[in-house]
Amino acid sequence: MTAYSALNAAQLARLEELAGAENFSAAHAERELRSRDAGHHPPQLAECVIWGRDAAQISRVLAYANAQRIPVTAWGVGTGLEGNAIPTRGGILLTMERMTRIVEVHADDFQVTVEAGVPHKDLNAALARYGLFFPPDPGANATIGGMLANNAAGIRTVKYGASKDNVLAAQVVLADGRILQLGSRSVKQSSGYNLLQLFVGSEGTLGIITQATLKLVPVPQHMSAMIASFADVTQAIEAVVAVRGAGLDVAALEFLDVTNTLALNQAGTDIPPYPTLLMEIHAAHAATLDEDIATVRALCAACGALHFRATADAAERKTLWQARHHAYETLVRNHPNERIFIMDVAVPISAFPQLIAHARATIDAAGIRGYMKGHAGDGNIHIELPYATPEGLEVVKGVNGAIVREAIRLGGTATGEHGVGIGKRAYMAQEHGEALVVMRQIKQTLDPNGILNPDKVL
Ligand SMILES: Cc1cc2nc3c(=O)[nH]c(=O)nc-3n(C[C@H](O)[C@H](O)[C@H](O)COP(=O)(O)OP(=O)(O)OC[C@H]3O[C@@H](n4cnc5c(N)ncnc54)[C@H](O)[C@@H]3O)c2cc1C
């Protein structure tokens, strides 16, 4: 394991010079602001914060950091949940918060080139006048760099795919300061090893993403949101399989347990207190949308739905999805003296009911509370586990471990979209076997001094 020493005054001064004084701070407040992400992992302070400005500046900083063995942890806006961006070894916190330029919109090609620090909601607001949007949506206003680095996904993955499916090219700075252009603006690419995708999901451990060219899609003409309630979880999941199997243009297929329906209702919805599916369907024509809604209604009824409601009203649809996005904040408010451990696993859709049953039994056996919601159309579940004490956290970690191992056993993965960070490293060997050794070899090749985001992923 690489040994890192505390930065001395000469190193700090040189970093300030390389970054530019206006892009450098060793102030405690700046470091503390970026010492923890949105998850449960304990905070750690970097020794200085550097605001990235462009590839050339980042290249200068990395080349020096590499020569001096100084750890560098990239930071988007810190909405990760697995400690992915926590600077566990001090060193440099390299934030992309000032790299927010939309470099060029290629509207006729359905593409945009952006700097890595652009938050995805800001990007979509700017793209609205072109009638286009970037579909991956993790809910939080995450940066494009953070989304690519974590391969973030969210509620619309069932139709549009995750971040990895929506990127064509990227500019990346390696640990030694080399600047690479990966991929191209061609939608079809068959040239050489797919290095672009190596950096997607690498959590800042292989290089720093400075720019990316993203795929865009037209804003749909007609949309409907639907809510279906079921007597039990198994029926709800049967409906997920039926709706997916019907070949409809489903753009979101979300599962909520009863507790989460109550949390959403606190944020303005009126959802019956049962296991629930929230769905969104897109169509090019109003008549097609009506037909699709009728099909979904019939499929849900055949699976035993107790209630079904569909709306094409834009305001009602917006309230529903806003409430879904704020369900976590509502849960936090409902547990004022507790912290919330959020876990994320994914399995093949056929194994989803088995995973949910196992999770529920594990949570109940541990005598704790667990709130489930997830991107059911992708077989992805998130479970929120409140705890109040260090002992409580250990119990929660035990439950988390049992569910993760079951997900892998069922042919799934330790993380569908939150990444490995610190929290999921323990399961990498079970999931990847010998491939983990190859991952370590790749890391050694690209970052032989181990300066990029130490302690993460591997
Ligand atoms: C309430 C809530 C709900 C969420 N729901 C979802 C969800 O539904 N789906 C989902 O996918 N995620 C979800 N997330 C997780 C989170 O939003 C995503 O992981 C997001 O991609 C993190 O982006 P960020 O900009 O905040 O990055 P950060 O958290 O700052 O960093 C994430 C990782 O990316 C690295 N990184 C950041 N920028 C760069 C760069 N330019 N180059 C290289 N590496 C970089 C960091 O080092 C770190 O490893 C949720 C989070 C919260 C708080």
The ligand as an SDF file (V2000), in Angstrom:
LIG
                    3D

 53 58  0  0  0  0  0  0  0  0999 V2000
  -31.1750   11.6180   -2.1030 C   0  0  0  0  0  0  0  0  0  0  0  0
  -30.2680   10.9850   -3.1050 C   0  0  0  0  0  0  0  0  0  0  0  0
  -30.7980   10.1570   -4.0890 C   0  0  0  0  0  0  0  0  0  0  0  0
  -29.9690    9.5710   -5.0280 C   0  0  0  0  0  0  0  0  0  0  0  0
  -30.5290    8.7790   -5.9820 N   0  0  0  0  0  0  0  0  0  0  0  0
  -29.7430    8.2550   -6.9400 C   0  0  0  0  0  0  0  0  0  0  0  0
  -30.3330    7.4990   -8.0030 C   0  0  0  0  0  0  0  0  0  0  0  0
  -31.5390    7.3120   -8.0720 O   0  0  0  0  0  0  0  0  0  0  0  0
  -29.4970    7.0040   -8.9350 N   0  0  0  0  0  0  0  0  0  0  0  0
  -28.1470    7.2010   -8.8980 C   0  0  0  0  0  0  0  0  0  0  0  0
  -27.4530    6.7400   -9.7870 O   0  0  0  0  0  0  0  0  0  0  0  0
  -27.5690    7.8950   -7.8900 N   0  0  0  0  0  0  0  0  0  0  0  0
  -28.3320    8.4290   -6.9240 C   0  0  0  0  0  0  0  0  0  0  0  0
  -27.7510    9.1580   -5.9230 N   0  0  0  0  0  0  0  0  0  0  0  0
  -26.2840    9.2180   -5.8040 C   0  0  0  0  0  0  0  0  0  0  0  0
  -25.5490   10.4030   -6.4620 C   0  0  0  0  0  0  0  0  0  0  0  0
  -26.4030   11.4710   -6.7910 O   0  0  0  0  0  0  0  0  0  0  0  0
  -24.7870    9.9320   -7.6970 C   0  0  0  0  0  0  0  0  0  0  0  0
  -23.8290    8.9490   -7.3430 O   0  0  0  0  0  0  0  0  0  0  0  0
  -24.0660   11.0460   -8.4710 C   0  0  0  0  0  0  0  0  0  0  0  0
  -23.5240   10.4900   -9.6350 O   0  0  0  0  0  0  0  0  0  0  0  0
  -22.9390   11.7400   -7.7020 C   0  0  0  0  0  0  0  0  0  0  0  0
  -22.5690   12.9040   -8.4280 O   0  0  0  0  0  0  0  0  0  0  0  0
  -21.7740   14.1110   -7.7490 P   0  0  0  0  0  0  0  0  0  0  0  0
  -21.5780   15.1460   -8.7920 O   0  0  0  0  0  0  0  0  0  0  0  0
  -22.4150   14.5320   -6.4970 O   0  0  0  0  0  0  0  0  0  0  0  0
  -20.3840   13.4080   -7.4810 O   0  0  0  0  0  0  0  0  0  0  0  0
  -19.5570   13.2190   -6.1140 P   0  0  0  0  0  0  0  0  0  0  0  0
  -20.4060   12.5770   -5.0910 O   0  0  0  0  0  0  0  0  0  0  0  0
  -18.9050   14.5000   -5.7670 O   0  0  0  0  0  0  0  0  0  0  0  0
  -18.4610   12.1760   -6.6150 O   0  0  0  0  0  0  0  0  0  0  0  0
  -18.8400   10.8870   -6.9740 C   0  0  0  0  0  0  0  0  0  0  0  0
  -17.6220   10.1130   -7.4750 C   0  0  0  0  0  0  0  0  0  0  0  0
  -17.1990   10.6510   -8.7200 O   0  0  0  0  0  0  0  0  0  0  0  0
  -15.8360   11.0830   -8.6600 C   0  0  0  0  0  0  0  0  0  0  0  0
  -15.7750   12.2570   -9.5190 N   0  0  0  0  0  0  0  0  0  0  0  0
  -16.5160   13.3900   -9.4260 C   0  0  0  0  0  0  0  0  0  0  0  0
  -16.2450   14.1850  -10.4670 N   0  0  0  0  0  0  0  0  0  0  0  0
  -15.2980   13.5660  -11.2100 C   0  0  0  0  0  0  0  0  0  0  0  0
  -14.6050   13.8990  -12.4130 C   0  0  0  0  0  0  0  0  0  0  0  0
  -14.8340   15.0200  -13.0620 N   0  0  0  0  0  0  0  0  0  0  0  0
  -13.7070   13.0120  -12.8870 N   0  0  0  0  0  0  0  0  0  0  0  0
  -13.4620   11.8480  -12.2480 C   0  0  0  0  0  0  0  0  0  0  0  0
  -14.0950   11.4770  -11.1210 N   0  0  0  0  0  0  0  0  0  0  0  0
  -15.0060   12.3280  -10.6170 C   0  0  0  0  0  0  0  0  0  0  0  0
  -15.5740   11.3130   -7.1880 C   0  0  0  0  0  0  0  0  0  0  0  0
  -14.2010   11.1910   -6.8680 O   0  0  0  0  0  0  0  0  0  0  0  0
  -16.4010   10.2090   -6.5780 C   0  0  0  0  0  0  0  0  0  0  0  0
  -15.6950    8.9920   -6.6440 O   0  0  0  0  0  0  0  0  0  0  0  0
  -28.5650    9.7880   -4.9760 C   0  0  0  0  0  0  0  0  0  0  0  0
  -28.0360   10.6360   -3.9950 C   0  0  0  0  0  0  0  0  0  0  0  0
  -28.8610   11.2230   -3.0640 C   0  0  0  0  0  0  0  0  0  0  0  0
  -28.2690   12.1310   -2.0390 C   0  0  0  0  0  0  0  0  0  0  0  0
  1  2  1  0
  2  3  1  0
  2 52  2  0
  3  4  2  0
  4  5  1  0
  4 50  1  0
  5  6  2  0
  6  7  1  0
  6 13  1  0
  7  8  2  0
  7  9  1  0
  9 10  1  0
 10 11  2  0
 10 12  1  0
 12 13  2  0
 13 14  1  0
 14 15  1  0
 14 50  1  0
 15 16  1  0
 16 17  1  0
 16 18  1  0
 18 19  1  0
 18 20  1  0
 20 21  1  0
 20 22  1  0
 22 23  1  0
 23 24  1  0
 24 25  2  0
 24 26  1  0
 24 27  1  0
 27 28  1  0
 28 29  2  0
 28 30  1  0
 28 31  1  0
 31 32  1  0
 32 33  1  0
 33 34  1  0
 33 48  1  0
 34 35  1  0
 35 36  1  0
 35 46  1  0
 36 37  1  0
 36 45  1  0
 37 38  2  0
 38 39  1  0
 39 40  1  0
 39 45  2  0
 40 41  1  0
 40 42  2  0
 42 43  1  0
 43 44  2  0
 44 45  1  0
 46 47  1  0
 46 48  1  0
 48 49  1  0
 50 51  2  0
 51 52  1  0
 52 53  1  0
M  END
$$$$
